[in-house]
Amino acid sequence: MIKDKSIQVFLDELASKASTPGGGSAAAITGAMGAALVSMVCNLTIGKKNYENVEDELKGILKQAEELRIRLTDMVRADVEVFNQVMAAYGMPKETEAEKAIRSKAIQVALCAATDVPLNCARACAEVIDLSKVVAEKGNKNVISDAGVAVLAAYAALRSAALNVYINVGGIKDKNFSENRLAELNKILEGTDILTEEIYQLVKSKL
């Protein structure tokens, strides 16, 4: 599986002429790194002197961050799978009217699936941003810069996932589906730029 490959192999494949992995997979793994950094700050805060009063809260944050890391890592594979589904649909025969109809339907199904995967990625990344705020406020000051890297990674991943939603929605004929997904994406994105900058400045003030 792609998530079990070494970083070097993944980057080599990302840089190659192959269509996958691509930007969607890169977004997912970047989000997963943000979640992992939230976990790191939690792990280096829990059990430390002077942080006893936030220990229980950060244990809860750690659990959430690890769940998000797993979800986002799995999306690396999911992105490859839906892209391949789209390409397979476009490659279907179109000689007869019946074949054209079947192909068209398959393309629409694939594009819908290829929209939902990055939308789920965006949703998870927004959650990582929220968790980053907690660890930036309450985490061990010796690793506070990692909370800043976490939020920046999550935000970059969020915006990157959004691009993959936009590109796939453009080819979907079901306008209700498209409008619904875009409205949900806009809701996810709303205020994340401001929140990310606030967290970044908070971290910077503690360095």
N, C-alpha and C positions, 0 to 999 in steps of 0.2 A: 504494500500500500504506500501511496505517496507520502503519507505523514511519517512513515517509518524510515524514510531515506535520510541520508546524512545531509547536513546543510549544504555541503559542497555540491552534492548530486542535485539537490533541489535547485540551487542557484544556476548550475550548468544547464539544467532543463529549462529553467525560466528564461535564460539568455539565448536558448537555441531557436532554430527555425520552427520547432514544434508549436502547435497552437495552444497546447496545454503542458504544464500549468501556465496560467496567465495572470492578469491583473486581479481577477477575483480570488484566486488562490493566495496571491501575495497579500491582498487585503485581509483575508482570514487569518493568515499566519502572523501578520503584524498585530492584529487584534489579540490573538492568542498570546503574543509576547507582552502586550500591555497587561493582560490579565495575570500572566506569570510574574510580572514585576510587582503588581499589587500583592500577590501572594508572598513574594520575597520580603516586602516591607512588613507584612503581617508576621511572617515567621521570625523576623529579626526584631520584632517588638514584643511579641508574646513571651512571657517569662522573664523579661528584662526589668531590672530595677528602675523605679520611677514611672513605670508604665502599667502598674498593677490595676489602676482604675479604668483602663481602656481594654484590658486583656479580654474580657468576655465579648465585648463588641467586636474586637478584631478577630476573634475566633470565628464569629459569624461571617465577617467580611471575607476571611480566608476561605471558608466553605463556599461562599458564592463565587469568589474569584476562580477557584479550582473548577467549579462546575462550568463557568464561562470558558475557561481555558480548554476544557474538553470539547465543549460545543463548537468553539471556533476552530479548533484543530480538525475536527471532523468535517467542517465546512470546506477545508482545503480539498478533500476528496470529493465532496458533494459538488463543488464548483466544476471540477474536471468532468464529472459524470453528466451534469446538465449541459455543459458545452458540447460534449460528445453526442448527447441526445439531439441537440439542435443541428449539429452538422450531419448527423445520420438522417434527420428529417429532410433537410435540404437536398441530400443525396438520393432521395427516393425517386423512382421512375416517374416520368411525367409525359409519357407518350400519348396516353388516352385520356379522355375526360374523367373517367373513373379514377385513373391513377393520379391525375391532377387534384381531384377532390380529396383523395386519401392523403396525398402529400401535404396539401394545404392544411388539413386538419391536424396532421402530425406536427407540422411546423408551429401551429398555434399552441398546441399542448406543450411542446418543448419550450417555447418562448415564455409561457406562463411559469413553467417550472424554473427556468433560468432567471426569472425576475424574483421569484420568492426566495431563492437561495441567498442572493446578496442582500435582500431586504431583511432576512433573518440575521445575516451577518451585521448589518447596520444596527439592528435592534440590540444585539449582544454587545457591540462596541459601545453603544450609548450607556449600557449598564456598567461597562468597565470604567467609563468616564466618571460615573457617579461614585463608584467604589474608590476611584483614585482620589476623589475629594476627601473621603473619610481618612484614608491613610496619609494624605498630605497634611491634614489637620492634626491627626492624633498619633501618627507613626513615629518610630524611632528617628530622631533628628540626624543620627549618624548615616542614615540611608535615605534621607528625605529627597535627595536628588532623583532617586529611582522612582519615587512617586510622580515626579515631574515627567520623567521619560515614559512612565506608564500612561499618563493622560495624553501625551503627545502622540504616542503610538496608537492609542485607541481612537483618537480624533482623526489621525491620518487614515486609519483603517475604515472608519465610519464614512468619511468623505469619498474614499476610494470605492467602497461598496455601493455608495449612492450612484456613482458613475455607471456601475454595472446594472443597476436598476433602470436608469434612464435609457441606456442603449438598447435594452431588451424590450422595454415598454413601447418604444417607438415602432416596433413591428407587430404589435398586438392589435387585432381588429376589434376585440371586445372592449369597447370604451368604458364600460362600467368597471371591468377588471382593472384597466389602466388607471382610471381616475381614483379608484379605491386604493391601489398600491401607492400611487404618487401622493395621495393625501396622507397615508400612513407614514410614508418616508418623510414628508415635510414635518409631520408631528414629531418624528424621531429626531430630526435635525434641529428643530426649533430650540434656539438658545444654547446649543452645544458649543458654538464658537465663543460665546461670552463666558460660559462656564469653564471651558478649557483654558482661556486666557486668565481667568481668575485663579484657577488652580496653579497655573504656571507661575503667576506673580506671587502667590502664597508660598510656593516652594522656594522661589528665588529669594524671598524675604527672610527665609530661615537658613540660608547658606552662609 
